[in-house]
Amino acid sequence: MKTIMKRIPLSAGIAWIAFSSFFCFALVSSKIGNISFYLLMLLALTHAWTIRKNGPMLGRWWGQYKWLYVSVAGMAIAILAHEINQGTVQIRSYDNASRLALLGVLTWAALLMPIGYLKSLRWTFVIGTVLATIKLCIATDFGHYREGVIDFVPIIAYSQLALLLAVFALLSIVWSRHFQVFKAIPLAATGLVGLYNIYISQTRGAWIAIPVLVVLACITLFKQVSMLKAMLWSALIAVFMVAAFSTTNIVRSRFDQAVSDIHLYAEKKNLDTSIGTRFQLWNASWILFKKNPWFGVGQDNFPKALASLSEREIITPEAATYPHSHNEVLFNMATLGIFGLLGILAIYLVPIYYFLRELRHQDRQVKATAAMGLGLCLGYLVFGLVDVMFMWRICDIFYAMSIAIFLAFIIRRKEELCDV
């Protein structure tokens, strides 16, 4: 393995630049995500021959996660099933789904880097979080008003990705062999920057995920802590955060608005509030799924299907203008049927299974990386309760890029442990 890494230092450098550029700047520039992705595709395919000639050990490590690589192709398979049923196959339909389906190739590219390169990526998590927060501060005037879209991505998804970057930075404190204050302080501070990001974005969906992420942080950062103690610490931290946030005008206003929206919807006084519209879209998606349970109505036909429900007065004309269901599972059920349901569940649950398995590893660095992976998957799952993340290309690439880095780190770290 050492021989391989000595032979391809340029490849390791290119992979590091591509991943670093993505995590630093993908939320700042719309072009960075695609450029980084395609560069890594080219790099991985160029060096795929090493699995046969020089890297049998690397190939075996990579192959341990083969079912994970298969699972993330779930949405591409669901789209294919729908299009075969319709009798037309369009390449453009697979644009976003292909980013996920090529996770195995991205992981191979990540494995071109030695563990030292992988560890240094934690500083790109810091830079990415800070830059994303600066951009959000400018766009919202520090939370004084709320933009629906930040440049090329909705503010909801934008702030949620920034939060996950902050969580990665916080958990990567454990990547150091020994605790070092001068490294821990900026990494921990990045976690606070991530919280500030979702605070000024006023993204309630991200707030819901905080307890889950806090639990993972406690399990990871506290040495030899039992699950019970971790849960107790997590509860205390969560209560403190809720108490602190609830004293601010932004949080109180958003909470009061949510209560008002539910009240207006229940009494049918106003169905087109933020939450009321979601309730309508969830109901509409369920109706569409029951009508087309196997293959769905298709993603392109979803707006037309909503318009039809509006004409029948099942939903309001305002609700019929939305491009998705504001719920990841229901949207895929409505548009791709049972195949869509199985596809999105596979994308969530199979990576969760693998990272949960690694979370039990005795090595703290492996455990911390598994916690990052769990934070990513559980975060997307929670965010998907009130939004559709995988509809946006940057979210697909972010999910695949992050998992690739975490798998590569776990593999490299296990190799390092075997060499000791």
C-alpha positions as CSV (number, residue, x, y, z in Angstrom):
1,M,0.0,0.0,0.0
2,K,2.8,2.4,0.8
3,T,4.3,1.6,-2.6
4,I,1.1,2.6,-4.3
5,M,1.0,5.9,-2.5
6,K,4.6,6.7,-3.4
7,R,3.8,6.1,-7.1
8,I,0.9,8.4,-7.3
9,P,1.6,11.5,-5.2
10,L,0.3,13.7,-8.0
11,S,-3.0,11.9,-7.9
12,A,-3.3,12.3,-4.2
13,G,-2.7,16.0,-4.6
14,I,-5.3,16.3,-7.3
15,A,-7.8,14.4,-5.2
16,W,-7.1,16.6,-2.2
17,I,-7.5,19.8,-4.3
18,A,-10.8,18.6,-5.7
19,F,-12.3,17.6,-2.3
20,S,-10.9,20.7,-0.6
21,S,-12.3,23.0,-3.3
22,F,-15.7,21.4,-2.9
23,F,-15.9,21.7,0.9
24,C,-14.5,25.2,0.9
25,F,-16.4,26.8,-1.9
26,A,-19.3,24.7,-3.2
27,L,-21.8,26.8,-1.2
28,V,-20.2,30.0,-2.5
29,S,-20.0,29.2,-6.2
30,S,-22.4,27.1,-8.2
31,K,-19.6,25.9,-10.6
32,I,-17.3,24.4,-7.9
33,G,-19.5,21.4,-7.2
34,N,-19.6,20.2,-10.7
35,I,-16.0,20.9,-11.5
36,S,-14.8,19.0,-8.4
37,F,-17.1,16.1,-9.1
38,Y,-16.0,15.6,-12.7
39,L,-12.4,16.1,-11.8
40,L,-12.7,13.3,-9.3
41,M,-14.5,11.1,-11.8
42,L,-11.7,11.5,-14.3
43,L,-9.1,10.9,-11.6
44,A,-10.7,7.7,-10.2
45,L,-11.3,6.2,-13.6
46,T,-7.7,7.0,-14.7
47,H,-6.3,5.0,-11.8
48,A,-8.9,2.3,-11.6
49,W,-6.3,-0.1,-13.1
50,T,-4.4,-0.1,-9.7
51,I,-7.0,-2.4,-8.2
52,R,-5.7,-5.2,-10.5
53,K,-2.0,-4.5,-10.8
54,N,-0.8,-2.9,-7.6
55,G,-3.7,-2.6,-5.2
56,P,-5.4,-5.9,-4.3
57,M,-5.5,-4.9,-0.6
58,L,-7.0,-1.5,-1.5
59,G,-9.6,-3.3,-3.6
60,R,-10.6,-5.6,-0.8
61,W,-11.0,-2.7,1.6
62,W,-13.0,-0.8,-1.0
63,G,-15.2,-3.8,-1.7
64,Q,-16.3,-4.1,2.0
65,Y,-18.8,-1.4,1.3
66,K,-20.1,-2.6,-2.0
67,W,-23.8,-2.8,-0.9
68,L,-23.6,0.8,0.2
69,Y,-22.4,1.8,-3.3
70,V,-25.3,-0.1,-4.7
71,S,-27.9,1.4,-2.4
72,V,-27.2,5.0,-3.4
73,A,-28.2,4.1,-7.0
74,G,-31.7,3.6,-5.6
75,M,-33.1,6.8,-7.1
76,A,-31.5,6.2,-10.5
77,I,-33.1,2.7,-10.6
78,A,-36.5,4.2,-9.6
79,I,-36.3,6.8,-12.4
80,L,-35.3,4.0,-14.8
81,A,-38.3,1.9,-13.8
82,H,-40.7,4.8,-14.2
83,E,-39.3,5.7,-17.7
84,I,-39.4,2.1,-18.9
85,N,-43.0,1.9,-17.8
86,Q,-43.6,5.2,-19.7
87,G,-41.7,3.9,-22.8
88,T,-39.3,6.8,-22.9
89,V,-35.8,7.0,-21.4
90,Q,-34.2,10.5,-21.1
91,I,-30.6,11.0,-20.1
92,R,-31.3,14.4,-18.4
93,S,-33.5,12.6,-15.9
94,Y,-30.5,11.0,-14.3
95,D,-28.4,14.2,-13.9
96,N,-28.8,14.5,-10.1
97,A,-29.3,10.9,-9.3
98,S,-26.1,9.9,-11.1
99,R,-24.1,12.0,-8.5
100,L,-25.3,9.6,-5.8
101,A,-25.0,6.5,-8.0
102,L,-21.3,7.1,-8.6
103,L,-20.4,7.1,-4.9
104,G,-18.2,4.1,-5.3
105,V,-16.1,6.0,-7.9
106,L,-15.8,9.0,-5.6
107,T,-14.7,6.7,-2.8
108,W,-12.0,5.3,-5.0
109,A,-10.8,8.8,-5.7
110,A,-10.8,9.6,-2.0
111,L,-8.7,6.5,-1.3
112,L,-5.9,7.9,-3.5
113,M,-5.1,10.2,-0.6
114,P,-3.2,8.9,2.5
115,I,-4.7,9.5,5.9
116,G,-2.8,12.6,6.5
117,Y,-4.4,14.3,3.5
118,L,-7.8,13.1,4.6
119,K,-7.3,14.5,8.1
120,S,-6.3,17.9,6.7
121,L,-9.7,18.2,5.1
122,R,-11.2,19.1,8.5
123,W,-9.9,22.7,7.9
124,T,-11.9,22.8,4.7
125,F,-15.0,22.1,6.8
126,V,-14.1,25.1,8.9
127,I,-13.5,27.4,5.8
128,G,-16.6,26.2,4.1
129,T,-18.8,26.9,7.2
130,V,-17.3,30.3,7.7
131,L,-17.6,31.4,4.0
132,A,-21.2,30.0,3.8
133,T,-22.2,32.0,6.9
134,I,-20.6,35.2,5.7
135,K,-22.5,34.8,2.4
136,L,-25.7,34.2,4.4
137,C,-25.1,37.2,6.6
138,I,-24.8,39.4,3.5
139,A,-27.9,37.9,1.8
140,T,-30.1,38.3,4.9
141,D,-28.6,41.4,6.5
142,F,-27.7,39.2,9.6
143,G,-31.2,37.7,9.7
144,H,-33.2,40.9,9.5
145,Y,-35.0,39.5,6.4
146,R,-35.3,36.1,4.8
147,E,-34.4,35.3,1.2
148,G,-36.1,32.3,-0.3
149,V,-33.0,31.4,-2.4
150,I,-29.4,32.1,-1.7
151,D,-27.8,32.4,-5.2
152,F,-28.3,28.9,-6.6
153,V,-29.8,26.9,-3.8
154,P,-32.9,27.5,-1.5
155,I,-32.0,29.0,1.9
156,I,-33.4,26.0,3.7
157,A,-31.0,23.5,2.0
158,Y,-28.2,26.1,2.1
159,S,-28.2,26.5,5.8
160,Q,-28.6,22.8,6.5
161,L,-25.5,22.0,4.4
162,A,-23.6,24.7,6.3
163,L,-24.8,23.1,9.6
164,L,-23.5,19.7,8.6
165,L,-20.1,21.1,7.6
166,A,-19.9,22.7,11.1
167,V,-20.8,19.3,12.6
168,F,-18.0,17.6,10.6
169,A,-15.5,20.2,11.8
170,L,-16.6,19.8,15.5
171,L,-16.4,16.0,15.4
172,S,-13.0,16.0,13.6
173,I,-11.4,17.2,16.9
174,V,-11.0,13.5,17.6
175,W,-8.9,13.0,14.4
176,S,-5.9,14.3,16.3
177,R,-3.9,11.6,18.1
178,H,-3.7,13.7,21.2
179,F,-6.0,16.6,22.3
180,Q,-4.5,19.9,21.2
181,V,-6.1,23.1,22.4
182,F,-4.9,25.2,19.4
183,K,-6.7,22.8,17.0
184,A,-9.7,22.1,19.1
185,I,-10.7,25.7,19.7
186,P,-11.3,26.7,16.0
187,L,-13.0,23.4,15.3
188,A,-15.3,23.8,18.3
189,A,-15.9,27.4,17.4
190,T,-17.0,26.3,13.9
191,G,-19.8,24.3,15.5
192,L,-21.1,27.6,17.0
193,V,-20.8,29.3,13.6
194,G,-23.0,26.5,12.2
195,L,-25.6,27.2,14.9
196,Y,-25.5,30.9,14.1
197,N,-26.0,30.0,10.4
198,I,-29.3,28.2,11.0
199,Y,-30.3,30.8,13.5
200,I,-30.2,33.7,11.0
201,S,-31.5,31.6,8.2
202,Q,-34.7,31.0,10.4
203,T,-34.7,27.4,9.1
204,R,-37.0,25.4,11.4
205,G,-36.2,22.1,9.7
206,A,-32.6,22.4,10.7
207,W,-33.6,23.3,14.3
208,I,-35.4,19.9,14.5
209,A,-32.1,18.1,13.7
210,I,-30.1,19.7,16.5
211,P,-31.0,17.2,19.2
212,V,-29.9,14.3,17.0
213,L,-26.6,16.0,16.1
214,V,-26.0,16.9,19.8
215,V,-26.3,13.2,20.8
216,L,-23.7,12.2,18.2
217,A,-21.4,15.0,19.4
218,C,-21.6,13.8,23.0
219,I,-21.0,10.2,22.1
220,T,-18.0,11.2,20.0
221,L,-16.3,13.9,22.0
222,F,-16.7,12.4,25.5
223,K,-14.2,9.6,26.2
224,Q,-15.6,6.2,27.3
225,V,-19.1,7.6,28.0
226,S,-22.0,5.3,28.3
227,M,-25.1,5.8,26.1
228,L,-27.1,6.8,29.1
229,K,-24.7,9.5,30.1
230,A,-24.4,10.7,26.5
231,M,-28.2,11.0,26.4
232,L,-28.3,12.9,29.7
233,W,-25.5,15.3,28.5
234,S,-27.3,15.7,25.2
235,A,-30.6,16.5,26.9
236,L,-28.9,19.1,29.1
237,I,-27.2,20.7,26.1
238,A,-30.4,20.7,24.0
239,V,-32.4,22.3,26.9
240,F,-29.8,25.0,27.3
241,M,-29.8,25.7,23.5
242,V,-33.6,25.8,23.4
243,A,-33.7,28.1,26.4
244,A,-31.0,30.4,24.8
245,F,-32.6,30.5,21.4
246,S,-36.1,31.0,22.7
247,T,-35.1,34.3,24.2
248,T,-34.4,35.8,20.7
249,N,-36.9,37.6,18.6
250,I,-36.2,35.4,15.5
251,V,-36.9,32.1,17.2
252,R,-40.0,33.4,19.1
253,S,-41.3,34.9,15.9
254,R,-40.8,31.6,13.9
255,F,-42.4,29.5,16.7
256,D,-45.3,31.8,17.0
257,Q,-45.8,31.8,13.2
258,A,-45.8,27.9,13.3
259,V,-48.5,27.8,16.0
260,S,-50.5,30.4,14.1
261,D,-50.2,28.5,10.8
262,I,-51.4,25.2,12.3
263,H,-54.3,27.0,14.0
264,L,-55.4,28.7,10.7
265,Y,-55.1,25.4,8.8
266,A,-57.1,23.5,11.4
267,E,-59.9,26.1,11.3
268,K,-59.7,26.4,7.5
269,K,-59.3,30.1,7.7
270,N,-56.0,30.2,5.7
271,L,-54.7,27.0,4.0
272,D,-51.8,28.8,2.2
273,T,-49.5,29.6,5.2
274,S,-46.0,28.0,5.2
275,I,-47.1,25.0,7.3
276,G,-50.6,24.9,5.8
277,T,-49.1,24.5,2.3
278,R,-46.9,21.7,3.5
279,F,-50.0,19.9,4.9
280,Q,-51.7,20.3,1.6
281,L,-48.8,19.0,-0.4
282,W,-48.3,16.0,1.9
283,N,-52.0,15.1,1.4
284,A,-51.7,15.6,-2.3
285,S,-48.6,13.4,-2.6
286,W,-50.4,10.6,-0.7
287,I,-53.4,10.9,-3.1
288,L,-51.1,10.7,-6.1
289,F,-49.2,7.7,-4.7
290,K,-52.4,5.8,-4.1
291,K,-53.5,6.5,-7.6
292,N,-50.1,5.5,-9.1
293,P,-48.5,3.2,-6.5
294,W,-46.0,1.3,-8.7
295,F,-44.3,3.9,-10.9
296,G,-45.7,7.3,-9.7
297,V,-46.7,10.2,-11.9
298,G,-43.2,11.1,-12.8
299,Q,-41.1,14.1,-11.6
300,D,-41.8,16.1,-14.8
301,N,-45.6,15.5,-14.4
302,F,-45.8,16.5,-10.7
303,P,-46.8,20.1,-11.3
304,K,-49.5,19.0,-13.8
305,A,-50.8,16.5,-11.3
306,L,-51.0,19.1,-8.6
307,A,-52.9,21.4,-10.9
308,S,-55.4,18.6,-11.5
309,L,-55.9,18.3,-7.7
310,S,-56.3,22.0,-7.5
311,E,-59.1,21.9,-10.1
312,R,-60.8,19.4,-8.0
313,E,-60.4,21.7,-5.0
314,I,-58.4,19.1,-3.1
315,I,-55.6,21.7,-2.7
316,T,-55.5,25.4,-3.3
317,P,-54.2,27.0,-6.5
318,E,-51.3,28.5,-4.5
319,A,-50.2,25.1,-3.2
320,A,-50.4,23.7,-6.8
321,T,-47.6,26.1,-7.8
322,Y,-44.9,24.3,-5.7
323,P,-42.4,22.1,-7.5
324,H,-42.2,19.4,-4.8
325,S,-44.0,18.0,-1.7
326,H,-41.8,19.5,1.0
327,N,-41.2,15.9,2.1
328,E,-38.5,13.7,0.5
329,V,-40.2,10.4,1.0
330,L,-43.7,11.5,0.0
331,F,-42.3,13.3,-3.1
332,N,-40.5,10.2,-4.3
333,M,-43.6,8.1,-3.6
334,A,-45.8,10.4,-5.6
335,T,-43.4,10.8,-8.5
336,L,-41.7,7.4,-8.7
337,G,-44.1,5.1,-6.8
338,I,-43.0,2.1,-4.7
339,F,-39.6,2.2,-6.5
340,G,-39.1,5.8,-5.4
341,L,-40.0,4.8,-1.8
342,L,-37.5,1.9,-1.7
343,G,-34.9,4.1,-3.5
344,I,-35.0,6.9,-1.0
345,L,-35.1,4.6,2.0
346,A,-32.0,2.7,0.6
347,I,-30.2,6.0,0.3
348,Y,-30.9,6.9,3.9
349,L,-30.9,3.5,5.7
350,V,-28.1,1.5,4.1
351,P,-25.4,4.1,4.9
352,I,-26.8,4.5,8.3
353,Y,-26.4,0.8,8.9
354,Y,-22.8,0.8,7.8
355,F,-21.9,3.9,9.9
356,L,-23.7,2.5,12.9
357,R,-21.6,-0.6,12.6
358,E,-18.4,1.4,12.6
359,L,-19.6,3.5,15.5
360,R,-19.0,0.5,17.7
361,H,-15.3,0.4,16.7
362,Q,-12.8,0.7,19.6
363,D,-10.7,3.3,17.8
364,R,-11.9,6.8,18.5
365,Q,-10.9,8.2,15.1
366,V,-13.0,5.5,13.3
367,K,-15.8,6.1,15.7
368,A,-15.7,9.9,15.2
369,T,-15.8,9.4,11.4
370,A,-18.7,7.0,11.7
371,A,-20.5,9.7,13.7
372,M,-19.9,12.2,11.0
373,G,-21.5,9.8,8.5
374,L,-24.4,9.2,10.8
375,G,-24.8,13.0,11.3
376,L,-24.9,13.4,7.5
377,C,-27.5,10.6,6.9
378,L,-29.7,11.3,9.9
379,G,-29.5,15.0,9.1
380,Y,-30.7,14.5,5.5
381,L,-33.4,12.2,6.8
382,V,-34.7,14.8,9.3
383,F,-34.3,17.6,6.8
384,G,-36.3,15.5,4.4
385,L,-39.3,15.5,6.7
386,V,-40.1,19.1,5.7
387,D,-38.1,19.6,2.5
388,V,-36.8,17.8,-0.6
389,M,-33.0,17.8,-0.4
390,F,-32.1,15.6,-3.3
391,M,-33.9,17.7,-5.7
392,W,-30.9,20.1,-5.7
393,R,-27.7,19.1,-7.4
394,I,-25.5,20.5,-4.7
395,C,-27.2,18.4,-2.1
396,D,-26.7,15.2,-4.1
397,I,-23.0,15.9,-4.6
398,F,-22.6,17.0,-1.0
399,Y,-24.1,13.7,0.2
400,A,-21.9,11.5,-2.0
401,M,-18.7,13.6,-1.5
402,S,-19.0,13.5,2.3
403,I,-19.7,9.7,2.5
404,A,-16.8,9.1,0.1
405,I,-14.4,11.0,2.5
406,F,-15.8,9.2,5.6
407,L,-15.5,5.7,4.0
408,A,-11.9,6.5,2.8
409,F,-10.9,7.7,6.2
410,I,-12.3,4.7,7.9
411,I,-10.5,2.4,5.5
412,R,-7.2,4.2,5.7
413,R,-7.4,4.4,9.5
414,K,-8.0,0.6,9.7
415,E,-5.0,0.1,7.5
416,E,-3.0,2.3,9.8
417,L,-4.1,0.3,12.8
418,C,-3.2,-3.0,11.1
419,D,0.3,-1.7,10.4
420,V,0.9,-0.8,14.1
